[in-house]
Amino acid sequence: MRNLISLYTVPVGNGAWTEELTMPSDTEARDTTTGERAVVDLLVTNARLVTMDAERRIIERGAVAVAGTEVVAVGGTASLRSRFAAGRTIDAGGGVVTPGLVNAHQHVTGGPLAWSCIQDDMPPGEPIFFWSVPMHEHERARDEELSALLVAAESLRAGTTTLVEPGTVTHPEAVAAGLEASGIRATVGTWAWDTVEGPLHAPAPEILRRLDEVLDAHPGGGRVEGWVTLIGHSLASDELLRGASDLARERGVGMTMHLSPTSSDPEVYLARHGRRPAVHLERLGVLGPHLLLGHGVWLDDEEIDAVLATRTAIAYCPWAYLRLGQGVTGQGRHGEIVRRGGRVALGCDGVNASDSVDVLRTAALAAGIAKDQRVDPTFFSAHDALELATCAGAEAIGMADRIGSIEPGKKADLVVFEHARPHWSGSGDPALALVWSSDGRHVRHVVVDGRLVVEDGRCLTVDEPALVEEARQRSADLMARAGLRPAVRWPVVHGD
């Protein structure tokens, strides 16, 4: 069987060198006491550097020095040029440079081979049960590997350098291979349930064993690391919920599950336990800083108090709720949760939901909804939204020690934006321009772990034309196996 990764991924080094130099060790790169320039792998210069550090410094004519996978120095361009000789230099030309963006909830299977095939005016539940479930049931390992590679490449081109994959149904190793080859930073897990009979039903101990195997295969701290993932909703028994939470705590990894994107979860939990979902999870001891809840739209006062008290995080995916009509403008209280000190990150969800992997578009929507719900433009700002996409998002997924800001010791995950755009012509606030005027289409270069993975808008790690062509064929094959018939609603006229 052909290996998709070898077919469509491209080995990438640091590109063409501007100087022939021997690469330094981390210690050598940090040594500036000898009077000679230390040697680093990469220098990003002439940047309007939006650091997202604790002071939220914006460094004009800024620069970043990178050795190996880490940032080793941040400062002015002239200063860093005097201190470091670089194997490669990227001149930002006065453009904005930010930390890599964080997508805290992005499905990479059960939909990417059906991009724009799922209509946006279907009744509640149909996008999942009439499309995603049949696709999951008929996806093969190579389909999931290809899907992961497609989503990762598109995410990188839009400036996302870290994504949380909230559960792969059948082939986590294939998904991990696709994510690894793309160059993105990501988490991976597996799915099953123990309360409803079906093809993925298993006893709780068996599911926990599978989860543990993923953690063994992808240790924490790696660029692609294993997480404990449950579907959530009403598909996990108390035994499985407790066991999964205990496993995540014991292994020191993150855990994620879906909760209350609609009113159905509260209704089921109230009928089953006499308590709303987040309150029930608190009573079980499942809530905590290790847990990232996907969605959390339909939470009441008691549930929000429980989430805040336990430091449980929420992945907020506003485009999905609007596309699916799930009530976020009337029920969502994510802006309030942020204002009360809660841990919130942004997510783009799945292709059956938002049809987008653009975190900057999501940031603008999050800010707009928060303002409009309160009828108060002072309640939430572009600065708050940009924090959710970077440093606050990194903290919510438990990776603030590694990513989310441009600082020495952090991973070198960087996004360089095009500067020859009308909205950059003034000298205004870059946070406003990024959130309200930019999106992923304005990304020029992307660095992950010190490695240039997007150059001039092109993903270097993937042969994209070949990948897209194969995706078309595999999409048609998957649709046929699943009995799905994508259709264009308006008349299609074929010209000569």
C-alpha positions as CSV (number, residue, x, y, z in Angstrom):
1,M,0.0,0.0,0.0
2,R,1.4,3.4,-1.0
3,N,2.2,5.8,1.8
4,L,0.4,9.1,1.5
5,I,3.0,10.9,3.5
6,S,5.8,10.0,1.2
7,L,3.7,10.9,-1.8
8,Y,2.6,14.4,-0.7
9,T,5.0,15.7,1.8
10,V,8.2,17.5,1.0
11,P,11.3,17.3,3.2
12,V,12.1,20.8,4.3
13,G,15.2,22.1,5.9
14,N,15.9,25.8,6.6
15,G,15.9,26.6,3.0
16,A,18.6,28.4,1.0
17,W,21.3,29.7,3.3
18,T,22.4,33.3,3.2
19,E,25.7,32.3,4.7
20,E,27.5,29.0,5.0
21,L,27.8,28.5,8.8
22,T,28.1,25.6,11.2
23,M,24.9,25.4,13.3
24,P,25.4,26.1,17.0
25,S,24.4,24.3,20.1
26,D,21.8,26.1,22.2
27,T,24.5,27.2,24.6
28,E,26.6,28.7,21.8
29,A,23.6,30.5,20.5
30,R,22.9,32.2,23.8
31,D,26.6,33.1,24.4
32,T,27.0,36.9,23.7
33,T,29.9,37.5,26.1
34,T,32.8,36.6,23.8
35,G,32.7,39.8,21.7
36,E,31.9,37.7,18.6
37,R,28.5,37.2,17.0
38,A,26.9,34.0,18.2
39,V,25.5,31.8,15.4
40,V,21.8,31.1,15.2
41,D,19.7,29.3,12.6
42,L,17.2,32.0,11.8
43,L,16.9,35.7,12.2
44,V,13.6,37.5,11.5
45,T,14.3,41.2,11.0
46,N,12.6,44.5,10.3
47,A,9.3,43.4,11.9
48,R,6.5,45.2,13.7
49,L,6.8,42.6,16.4
50,V,3.6,41.9,18.4
51,T,5.1,39.8,21.2
52,M,2.0,39.0,23.3
53,D,4.4,38.8,26.2
54,A,3.3,39.8,29.8
55,E,3.6,43.5,28.9
56,R,2.1,43.0,25.5
57,R,5.1,44.8,24.0
58,I,5.0,45.9,20.3
59,I,8.6,46.3,19.1
60,E,9.0,48.5,16.1
61,R,11.9,47.5,13.8
62,G,12.0,44.4,15.9
63,A,13.8,41.1,15.4
64,V,13.7,37.5,16.6
65,A,16.7,35.2,16.9
66,V,16.0,31.4,16.7
67,A,18.4,28.6,17.5
68,G,17.1,25.1,16.9
69,T,13.4,25.0,17.9
70,E,13.5,28.0,20.3
71,V,13.5,31.8,20.4
72,V,16.8,32.8,22.0
73,A,16.5,36.6,21.7
74,V,14.0,39.3,21.0
75,G,14.8,43.0,20.4
76,G,15.6,45.6,17.9
77,T,16.9,44.6,14.4
78,A,20.2,46.5,14.7
79,S,20.9,45.1,18.2
80,L,20.2,41.5,17.2
81,R,22.2,41.8,14.0
82,S,25.2,43.0,16.0
83,R,24.8,40.0,18.3
84,F,24.0,37.2,16.0
85,A,25.0,35.7,12.6
86,A,22.2,33.7,11.1
87,G,22.1,30.7,8.8
88,R,19.0,32.3,7.3
89,T,17.4,35.7,7.5
90,I,13.7,36.6,6.8
91,D,13.2,40.3,6.2
92,A,9.7,41.1,7.3
93,G,9.9,44.4,5.4
94,G,8.1,46.3,8.2
95,G,5.3,43.8,8.3
96,V,3.6,42.5,11.5
97,V,5.0,39.4,13.1
98,T,3.0,37.5,15.7
99,P,3.2,34.3,17.7
100,G,1.7,31.3,15.9
101,L,-2.1,31.2,16.3
102,V,-3.8,28.6,18.5
103,N,-6.9,26.6,17.3
104,A,-8.2,24.7,20.4
105,H,-10.9,22.6,18.7
106,Q,-10.3,21.4,15.1
107,H,-11.6,18.1,13.8
108,V,-9.4,16.7,11.1
109,T,-11.5,13.7,10.2
110,G,-15.1,13.0,9.5
111,G,-15.5,16.0,7.1
112,P,-12.4,17.3,5.3
113,L,-13.1,15.1,2.3
114,A,-16.6,16.7,2.2
115,W,-15.5,20.3,2.3
116,S,-18.5,22.5,1.2
117,C,-20.6,19.4,0.6
118,I,-22.8,19.7,3.7
119,Q,-25.6,22.2,3.3
120,D,-25.9,24.9,5.9
121,D,-29.7,24.8,6.3
122,M,-30.2,21.2,7.5
123,P,-32.2,20.4,10.6
124,P,-30.4,20.1,13.9
125,G,-28.3,16.9,14.1
126,E,-28.4,16.1,10.4
127,P,-24.9,17.4,9.6
128,I,-23.6,15.0,12.2
129,F,-25.8,11.9,11.9
130,F,-26.5,12.0,8.1
131,W,-23.0,13.1,7.1
132,S,-20.2,12.9,9.7
133,V,-21.2,9.6,11.2
134,P,-21.5,7.7,7.9
135,M,-18.1,9.2,6.8
136,H,-16.5,8.2,10.1
137,E,-17.9,4.7,9.7
138,H,-16.5,4.3,6.1
139,E,-13.2,6.2,6.4
140,R,-10.1,4.1,6.0
141,A,-6.7,4.9,7.5
142,R,-5.5,6.6,4.4
143,D,-8.6,8.8,4.3
144,E,-7.9,10.0,7.8
145,E,-4.2,10.5,7.1
146,L,-5.1,12.5,4.0
147,S,-7.8,14.5,5.8
148,A,-5.3,15.4,8.6
149,L,-2.8,16.6,6.1
150,L,-5.3,18.7,4.2
151,V,-6.5,20.4,7.4
152,A,-3.0,20.9,8.7
153,A,-1.7,22.5,5.5
154,E,-4.7,24.8,5.2
155,S,-4.3,25.8,8.9
156,L,-0.6,26.5,8.5
157,R,-1.3,28.8,5.5
158,A,-3.8,30.7,7.7
159,G,-1.2,31.2,10.5
160,T,-2.3,28.5,12.9
161,T,0.7,26.7,14.3
162,T,-1.0,24.7,17.0
163,L,-4.3,22.8,16.9
164,V,-6.1,20.5,19.3
165,E,-7.7,17.6,17.5
166,P,-10.7,16.7,19.8
167,G,-10.9,13.0,18.8
168,T,-10.1,10.7,15.9
169,V,-12.6,7.9,15.6
170,T,-10.8,4.9,14.2
171,H,-7.2,5.6,13.1
172,P,-5.3,7.9,15.5
173,E,-1.9,6.7,14.2
174,A,-2.8,7.6,10.6
175,V,-4.0,11.0,11.8
176,A,-0.8,11.5,13.8
177,A,1.3,10.7,10.8
178,G,-0.5,13.3,8.7
179,L,-0.2,16.0,11.4
180,E,3.5,15.1,12.0
181,A,4.4,15.3,8.3
182,S,2.7,18.7,7.8
183,G,5.0,20.4,10.4
184,I,2.1,21.7,12.6
185,R,2.0,21.4,16.4
186,A,-0.9,19.3,17.4
187,T,-2.6,16.9,19.8
188,V,-4.2,13.6,18.8
189,G,-6.6,11.2,20.5
190,T,-9.1,8.5,19.8
191,W,-12.8,8.0,20.3
192,A,-15.3,5.4,21.6
193,W,-18.3,5.4,23.9
194,D,-19.8,3.1,26.4
195,T,-23.5,4.2,26.9
196,V,-24.9,3.7,23.4
197,E,-24.7,0.5,21.3
198,G,-22.9,0.9,18.0
199,P,-19.8,0.2,16.0
200,L,-17.5,2.1,18.4
201,H,-19.2,0.9,21.6
202,A,-16.8,-0.7,24.2
203,P,-16.6,-1.2,27.9
204,A,-15.0,1.7,29.8
205,P,-11.8,-0.3,30.7
206,E,-11.3,-1.1,27.0
207,I,-11.7,2.6,26.0
208,L,-9.3,3.7,28.7
209,R,-6.7,1.1,27.5
210,R,-7.0,2.6,23.9
211,L,-6.6,6.1,25.2
212,D,-3.5,5.0,27.2
213,E,-2.0,3.5,24.0
214,V,-2.2,6.8,22.2
215,L,-0.5,8.5,25.1
216,D,2.3,5.9,25.0
217,A,2.7,6.4,21.2
218,H,2.8,10.2,21.4
219,P,4.4,11.4,24.7
220,G,3.6,14.9,26.1
221,G,5.9,17.7,25.0
222,G,6.4,16.4,21.5
223,R,5.3,18.5,18.5
224,V,2.4,16.0,18.1
225,E,1.4,14.8,21.5
226,G,-1.3,12.4,22.8
227,W,-4.3,13.7,24.7
228,V,-7.2,12.0,26.4
229,T,-10.2,12.6,24.2
230,L,-13.9,11.7,24.8
231,I,-16.8,12.5,22.6
232,G,-18.6,13.8,25.6
233,H,-22.3,14.7,25.3
234,S,-24.2,11.8,26.8
235,L,-22.0,9.1,25.4
236,A,-19.8,8.4,28.4
237,S,-20.7,6.7,31.7
238,D,-19.6,8.1,35.0
239,E,-17.1,5.3,35.1
240,L,-15.6,6.4,31.8
241,L,-15.6,10.1,32.7
242,R,-13.8,9.5,36.0
243,G,-11.4,7.1,34.5
244,A,-10.5,9.4,31.6
245,S,-10.0,12.3,33.9
246,D,-7.8,10.3,36.3
247,L,-5.8,9.1,33.3
248,A,-5.1,12.6,32.1
249,R,-4.1,13.8,35.5
250,E,-1.8,10.7,36.1
251,R,-0.1,11.1,32.8
252,G,0.1,14.9,33.0
253,V,-1.6,15.5,29.7
254,G,-4.7,17.4,28.5
255,M,-8.1,16.0,28.2
256,T,-10.9,17.3,25.9
257,M,-14.6,16.5,25.4
258,H,-17.7,18.1,23.9
259,L,-20.3,19.7,26.2
260,S,-23.5,21.7,25.6
261,P,-23.2,23.3,22.2
262,T,-27.0,23.0,22.2
263,S,-29.8,22.5,24.8
264,S,-29.7,18.7,24.2
265,D,-26.9,18.0,26.7
266,P,-28.6,19.9,29.6
267,E,-31.9,18.1,28.8
268,V,-30.3,14.6,28.9
269,Y,-28.2,15.3,32.0
270,L,-31.2,16.7,33.9
271,A,-33.3,13.7,33.0
272,R,-30.5,11.2,33.8
273,H,-28.9,12.7,36.9
274,G,-31.1,15.6,38.0
275,R,-28.2,18.0,37.4
276,R,-26.9,20.0,34.5
277,P,-23.8,18.7,32.7
278,A,-21.0,20.8,34.1
279,V,-22.4,20.5,37.7
280,H,-22.5,16.7,37.3
281,L,-18.9,16.7,36.1
282,E,-17.9,18.8,39.0
283,R,-19.6,16.4,41.4
284,L,-17.7,13.5,39.8
285,G,-14.4,15.3,40.2
286,V,-13.8,15.5,36.4
287,L,-13.6,19.3,36.1
288,G,-10.2,20.9,36.5
289,P,-7.3,22.7,34.8
290,H,-6.5,19.5,32.8
291,L,-9.9,19.6,31.0
292,L,-10.7,21.6,27.9
293,L,-14.5,21.6,27.2
294,G,-15.5,22.0,23.6
295,H,-18.2,24.6,23.2
296,G,-19.9,25.3,26.6
297,V,-22.6,27.4,24.9
298,W,-25.7,26.4,27.0
299,L,-24.2,26.9,30.5
300,D,-26.2,28.4,33.3
301,D,-25.0,30.4,36.3
302,E,-24.2,27.4,38.5
303,E,-22.3,25.7,35.6
304,I,-20.2,28.8,34.9
305,D,-19.4,29.1,38.6
306,A,-18.2,25.5,38.5
307,V,-16.1,26.0,35.4
308,L,-14.5,29.1,36.9
309,A,-13.9,27.6,40.3
310,T,-12.1,24.5,38.9
311,R,-10.1,26.4,36.3
312,T,-11.6,24.3,33.6
313,A,-11.0,25.7,30.1
314,I,-13.4,26.2,27.2
315,A,-12.8,26.0,23.4
316,Y,-15.1,28.6,21.8
317,C,-16.1,28.0,18.2
318,P,-18.5,30.8,17.3
319,W,-18.6,30.2,13.5
320,A,-19.8,26.7,14.1
321,Y,-22.7,27.8,16.3
322,L,-23.8,30.5,13.9
323,R,-23.6,28.2,10.9
324,L,-25.6,25.5,12.7
325,G,-28.0,27.9,14.4
326,Q,-27.2,26.7,17.9
327,G,-28.1,29.8,19.8
328,V,-24.7,31.4,20.7
329,T,-25.9,35.0,20.4
330,G,-28.7,34.3,22.9
331,Q,-27.1,31.7,25.2
332,G,-23.4,31.9,24.9
333,R,-21.6,33.7,27.7
334,H,-18.0,33.3,26.7
335,G,-17.2,37.0,26.8
336,E,-18.4,37.1,30.4
337,I,-16.3,34.0,31.3
338,V,-13.2,35.7,29.9
339,R,-14.0,38.9,31.9
340,R,-14.4,36.9,35.1
341,G,-10.9,35.4,34.6
342,G,-11.9,32.2,32.9
343,R,-9.7,30.2,30.6
344,V,-11.0,30.4,27.0
345,A,-9.4,29.6,23.7
346,L,-10.8,29.8,20.1
347,G,-11.6,26.9,17.9
348,C,-12.8,26.4,14.3
349,D,-14.5,23.0,14.9
350,G,-15.2,20.7,12.0
351,V,-16.0,20.8,8.3
352,N,-19.6,19.8,9.1
353,A,-19.8,22.9,11.3
354,S,-17.8,26.1,10.4
355,D,-16.2,25.1,7.0
356,S,-13.2,27.2,8.0
357,V,-9.9,26.9,9.7
358,D,-9.1,30.6,10.0
359,V,-8.5,31.6,13.6
360,L,-8.3,35.3,12.8
361,R,-11.8,35.3,11.3
362,T,-12.9,33.5,14.5
363,A,-11.3,36.1,16.7
364,A,-13.2,38.9,15.0
365,L,-16.4,37.0,15.4
366,A,-15.8,36.4,19.1
367,A,-15.2,40.1,19.7
368,G,-18.2,41.1,17.7
369,I,-20.6,38.7,19.4
370,A,-19.4,39.8,22.9
371,K,-19.9,43.5,22.1
372,D,-23.3,43.0,20.5
373,Q,-24.7,40.7,23.2
374,R,-24.1,43.5,25.7
375,V,-24.9,46.3,23.3
376,D,-21.7,47.7,24.6
377,P,-18.6,48.3,22.4
378,T,-16.5,48.7,25.5
379,F,-17.1,45.2,26.9
380,F,-14.7,43.4,24.6
381,S,-12.0,44.4,22.2
382,A,-9.8,43.2,19.4
383,H,-7.0,43.0,22.0
384,D,-9.0,40.5,24.0
385,A,-9.8,38.5,20.9
386,L,-6.1,38.4,19.8
387,E,-5.1,37.2,23.3
388,L,-7.6,34.3,22.9
389,A,-5.9,33.4,19.6
390,T,-2.4,33.5,21.1
391,C,-1.3,33.7,24.7
392,A,-4.6,33.1,26.4
393,G,-5.4,30.3,24.0
394,A,-2.0,28.7,24.8
395,E,-2.7,28.9,28.5
396,A,-6.2,27.4,28.1
397,I,-4.7,24.3,26.4
398,G,-1.9,24.0,28.9
399,M,0.9,25.0,26.6
400,A,1.7,28.5,27.8
401,D,5.2,27.5,28.9
402,R,6.0,26.6,25.3
403,I,3.9,28.8,22.9
404,G,1.6,31.8,22.7
405,S,4.1,34.6,22.8
406,I,7.4,35.6,21.3
407,E,9.9,35.4,24.2
408,P,13.3,33.8,24.8
409,G,12.9,30.1,25.8
410,K,9.5,29.7,24.0
411,K,9.2,27.6,20.9
412,A,9.9,29.5,17.7
413,D,6.3,29.5,16.3
414,L,6.0,32.7,14.3
415,V,3.7,34.2,11.7
416,V,4.8,37.0,9.3
417,F,2.0,39.0,7.7
418,E,2.1,40.7,4.3
419,H,2.8,44.4,4.7
420,A,1.7,45.7,1.3
421,R,-2.0,45.8,2.1
422,P,-4.1,48.9,2.5
423,H,-5.0,48.3,6.1
424,W,-1.3,48.3,7.0
425,S,-0.7,51.6,5.3
426,G,-1.3,53.6,8.5
427,S,0.6,53.4,11.8
428,G,-2.4,52.4,13.8
429,D,-2.9,49.6,16.4
430,P,-1.7,46.3,14.9
431,A,-4.2,44.4,17.1
432,L,-7.1,46.2,15.5
433,A,-5.7,45.6,12.0
434,L,-5.1,41.9,12.7
435,V,-8.6,41.2,14.1
436,W,-10.8,43.5,12.1
437,S,-9.0,43.9,8.8
438,S,-6.9,40.8,8.3
439,D,-7.4,37.1,8.0
440,G,-5.4,34.0,7.1
441,R,-5.2,35.0,3.5
442,H,-2.8,37.8,4.5
443,V,-0.2,35.4,6.0
444,R,3.1,35.4,4.2
445,H,5.5,33.2,6.1
446,V,5.0,30.7,9.0
447,V,7.7,29.1,11.2
448,V,6.9,26.2,13.6
449,D,9.6,24.8,15.9
450,G,12.1,27.0,14.2
451,R,11.3,25.4,10.8
452,L,10.0,27.5,7.9
453,V,6.8,25.7,6.8
454,V,5.0,28.4,4.8
455,E,6.9,30.7,2.5
456,D,5.2,33.4,0.4
457,G,1.9,31.8,1.2
458,R,2.9,28.3,0.0
459,C,3.1,25.4,2.3
460,L,6.6,23.9,1.9
461,T,5.9,20.6,3.6
462,V,3.2,19.4,1.3
463,D,2.9,18.9,-2.5
464,E,-0.5,20.7,-2.4
465,P,-1.5,20.2,-6.1
466,A,-0.9,16.5,-5.8
467,L,-2.6,16.4,-2.4
468,V,-5.7,18.2,-3.6
469,E,-6.0,16.0,-6.7
470,E,-5.8,12.8,-4.6
471,A,-8.3,14.3,-2.1
472,R,-10.9,14.7,-5.0
473,Q,-10.6,11.0,-5.9
474,R,-10.7,9.8,-2.3
475,S,-13.6,12.0,-1.5
476,A,-15.7,10.5,-4.4
477,D,-14.8,7.0,-3.3
478,L,-15.7,7.8,0.4
479,M,-19.0,9.3,-0.6
480,A,-19.9,6.3,-2.7
481,R,-19.0,3.8,0.2
482,A,-21.0,5.9,2.7
483,G,-24.0,6.3,0.4
484,L,-23.7,10.1,0.4
485,R,-24.7,12.3,-2.6
486,P,-23.3,15.8,-2.5
487,A,-25.3,18.2,-4.6
488,V,-25.2,21.7,-5.9
489,R,-28.5,23.3,-5.2
490,W,-28.6,25.8,-8.1
491,P,-28.7,24.6,-11.7
492,V,-25.3,23.7,-13.1
493,V,-24.7,24.5,-16.7
494,H,-21.8,22.8,-18.4
495,G,-20.2,25.0,-21.1
496,D,-18.2,23.8,-24.1
